[in-house]
Amino acid sequence: MIERKIQGIIKFIMVVIIAIPVFGFAVKSLWNWLMPQLFGLHAITIWQAFGLLILCKILFGGFRGGPGRRMQWRGRMKEKWAQMSPEEREKFSQGMGRCFGGRRAWTAAEKGGL
């Protein structure tokens, strides 16, 4: 059991060690190919590229999983919607309308059965 954890940690470290230069090189190559010619910016090093990649990830992407998490949420929401009575659905729609700036509530027909 402990050996598997140690092996998993070692594999993770190896992936990180390989990923840093690979992603850094990819960002550096794209930057140095596009930015100097398009905007007159200076070329960057691989470490600057990796820093830029981390900055973009923090600002725009976060460090959470990809679209799978959203799809799981959508599936759970569909299940809940299917179990609601028409009155509960209407109440939910009105509540969501209030949450999003007073927009009109959706009807079941507009949602396409969600």
C-alpha positions as CSV (number, residue, x, y, z in Angstrom):
1,M,0.0,0.0,0.0
2,I,2.7,2.5,1.0
3,E,4.9,1.3,-2.0
4,R,2.0,2.1,-4.4
5,K,1.7,5.6,-2.9
6,I,5.5,6.2,-3.2
7,Q,5.4,4.9,-6.8
8,G,2.5,7.2,-7.6
9,I,4.4,10.1,-6.1
10,I,7.5,9.3,-8.1
11,K,5.5,9.0,-11.3
12,F,3.8,12.3,-10.6
13,I,7.2,14.0,-10.0
14,M,8.5,12.5,-13.3
15,V,5.6,13.8,-15.2
16,V,6.0,17.3,-13.8
17,I,9.7,17.2,-14.5
18,I,9.0,16.3,-18.2
19,A,6.0,18.6,-18.5
20,I,7.8,21.8,-17.4
21,P,10.3,21.9,-20.3
22,V,7.8,20.6,-22.8
23,F,5.1,23.1,-22.1
24,G,7.7,25.9,-21.6
25,F,9.2,25.1,-25.0
26,A,5.8,25.1,-26.7
27,V,4.9,28.5,-25.2
28,K,8.3,29.9,-25.9
29,S,8.2,28.7,-29.5
30,L,4.8,30.1,-30.2
31,W,5.6,33.4,-28.5
32,N,8.9,33.8,-30.3
33,W,7.3,32.9,-33.6
34,L,4.3,35.2,-33.4
35,M,4.8,38.1,-31.0
36,P,8.0,39.8,-32.4
37,Q,6.6,39.8,-35.9
38,L,3.0,40.8,-35.0
39,F,3.5,43.2,-32.2
40,G,7.3,44.0,-32.1
41,L,7.8,42.3,-28.7
42,H,11.0,40.8,-27.6
43,A,11.8,37.0,-27.7
44,I,11.5,35.2,-24.3
45,T,13.4,32.4,-22.6
46,I,11.9,29.0,-21.7
47,W,11.6,30.0,-18.1
48,Q,9.8,33.2,-19.0
49,A,7.5,31.1,-21.1
50,F,6.8,28.8,-18.3
51,G,6.0,31.7,-16.0
52,L,3.7,33.2,-18.6
53,L,2.0,29.8,-18.9
54,I,1.4,29.7,-15.1
55,L,0.2,33.3,-15.1
56,C,-2.3,32.6,-17.8
57,K,-3.5,29.4,-16.1
58,I,-4.1,31.4,-12.9
59,L,-5.8,34.3,-14.6
60,F,-7.9,32.5,-17.1
61,G,-8.1,28.8,-16.4
62,G,-7.5,28.0,-12.8
63,F,-6.1,24.6,-11.8
64,R,-9.3,22.6,-11.8
65,G,-10.3,19.8,-14.1
66,G,-11.5,20.3,-17.6
67,P,-14.9,20.2,-19.1
68,G,-15.7,16.9,-17.3
69,R,-16.6,18.7,-14.1
70,R,-19.1,20.9,-15.9
71,M,-20.6,17.9,-17.6
72,Q,-21.0,16.1,-14.2
73,W,-22.8,19.2,-12.9
74,R,-25.1,19.3,-15.9
75,G,-26.0,15.7,-15.5
76,R,-26.9,16.1,-11.8
77,M,-28.9,19.2,-12.7
78,K,-30.9,17.3,-15.4
79,E,-31.7,14.6,-12.8
80,K,-32.9,17.1,-10.3
81,W,-34.9,18.9,-13.0
82,A,-36.6,15.6,-14.0
83,Q,-37.6,14.9,-10.4
84,M,-39.2,18.4,-9.9
85,S,-42.9,19.0,-10.1
86,P,-44.1,21.7,-12.6
87,E,-44.6,24.0,-9.6
88,E,-41.1,23.4,-8.3
89,R,-39.7,24.0,-11.8
90,E,-41.6,27.3,-12.1
91,K,-40.4,28.4,-8.6
92,F,-36.8,27.5,-9.5
93,S,-37.0,29.4,-12.8
94,Q,-38.3,32.5,-11.1
95,G,-35.6,32.3,-8.5
96,M,-32.9,32.0,-11.2
97,G,-34.4,35.0,-13.0
98,R,-34.0,37.1,-9.9
99,C,-30.4,35.9,-9.4
100,F,-29.4,36.9,-12.9
101,G,-30.5,40.5,-12.9
102,G,-34.3,40.1,-13.1
103,R,-34.3,38.4,-16.5
104,R,-37.5,36.7,-17.3
105,A,-37.9,33.1,-16.1
106,W,-37.4,30.3,-18.5
107,T,-40.2,28.1,-19.5
108,A,-39.9,24.3,-19.9
109,A,-40.4,24.7,-23.6
110,E,-37.5,27.2,-24.0
111,K,-35.2,24.9,-22.0
112,G,-36.1,22.0,-24.2
113,G,-36.7,19.9,-21.1
114,L,-33.2,21.0,-19.9
